Amino acid sequence: MKLVDLSNPVTSEWLADQSFRLDPSPYLSGALEARKLLERLPNTVTLASVTRGFNGGIFNGPKFSRVYLDDNQHAVPFLGSTDMLEMDFTFLPKLSKGVATRLPYLEVQPGMTLVSCSGTIGRMAYVRPDMTGIWSSQHVMKVAPNPERISAGYLYSFLRSRYGVPMIASSAYGAIIQHIEPHHIADLPVPRFDVALEHEIHDLVEQSAELRAGFQTGLVTATEDFFKSVGLPELIDLRWHQRERDLGFEINGLTSTTLRALNFAPRARHIIERLGAWRDTATLGEICDGGTLRTGARFKRIDADPDHGVRLVGQRQAFWIRPEGRWISASQAPADIMQKDETILVAAHGTLGENEVYSRSILVTGSWLENAFSQDFVRVLSGDPDVPGAYLFAFFRSEAAFRIFRSLSVGGKQQEYHTKLMRELPIPLAVPADRDRIAETVRKAYRDRDRADVLEDQALALLTTAIEEASA
């Protein structure tokens, strides 16, 4: 339940500003409180006055028919309002270039702030350098700063702050599905401070963006290195949908293990056979002997205050830069909600839609060891010190692994994995020097990710302190 902040109570002036609206949402969302606080600052400007570009620099896009392709030569990566929150853009859907070129202004540019403007309003992402060439949907509003008037990183920090988000979210309209339009936030008050402070905040955000770009590059490099080191460079660019479809095949020597056709799909079986043909392999079950290879235990969630609980991360949010999980009591949950360093979590329940997270993987290390994770993941923890989790993850994050895991599915509507088939999955082992190099590439990528979070938080803290001091 939201309560009024007694140090900043609702006043009759607030009621008058809202035409004496008496439902609590405008007053408890924080939007009016933030706006009134900013009005006390000596220098604010409107958002529209510091942006430039298409539609004045604040825009989303029209509704349009989407044509998806799987050939990178004829398609561009495509962001939705949830996709923009992801930390790894490897699995973005691909939009036809024919469609994209008719809407050139929907290409995101470094320094833009992306704002979700349909559904859940006010989620933010900063466009980092490696996102050039990615298009976005009409559900993503773009705020393009004018570099002659404001620093991009400073503007992003304000928009995602506890002052910017409530004011943006309070502009939403609609019944079931909420929306905002560019003109709803054009007059948003943006506080201005001395140039040195704004540049310091901007530099921190830019460094964070560079590190996140390095995180993405590091993971891609590690996966490519993995397949080259085990003599399988053809699996780097799999082109799954361009391979012959799994139609009209026959299988001999069936056992009681499984009778499901999907488990014998030729495209996936071919990849498994190629993995097993390497001169040094071990099954996933053998590698995890003494470690962990199972899904989590089901449990009842007991909500807790953040000061006395842990953040519970589910399948969807596990792939975001910053998960927005629910806080629960760790003492009232199984021990396996917390993970050991370099545990791989594979999304274990879902459907076979191309854009579903089912069968995708994350690595739990660094700051993410503080999070708790739901039962909807297979916990993969190596029990062999010569095969570290970081090395395994270079394979698990690949499309080849994604397609293999999906071929191991059992179930009806909701899929999960056949435990025996998963344990029998062959993992090619590169020579020790290569394994160490691949693992260190992955570890550095995750150190970059954690450092990026710290720098972004520092930028936000500087801005918040400046606003509080100026309004005191």
Disulfide bonds with the S-S distance in Angstrom:
none
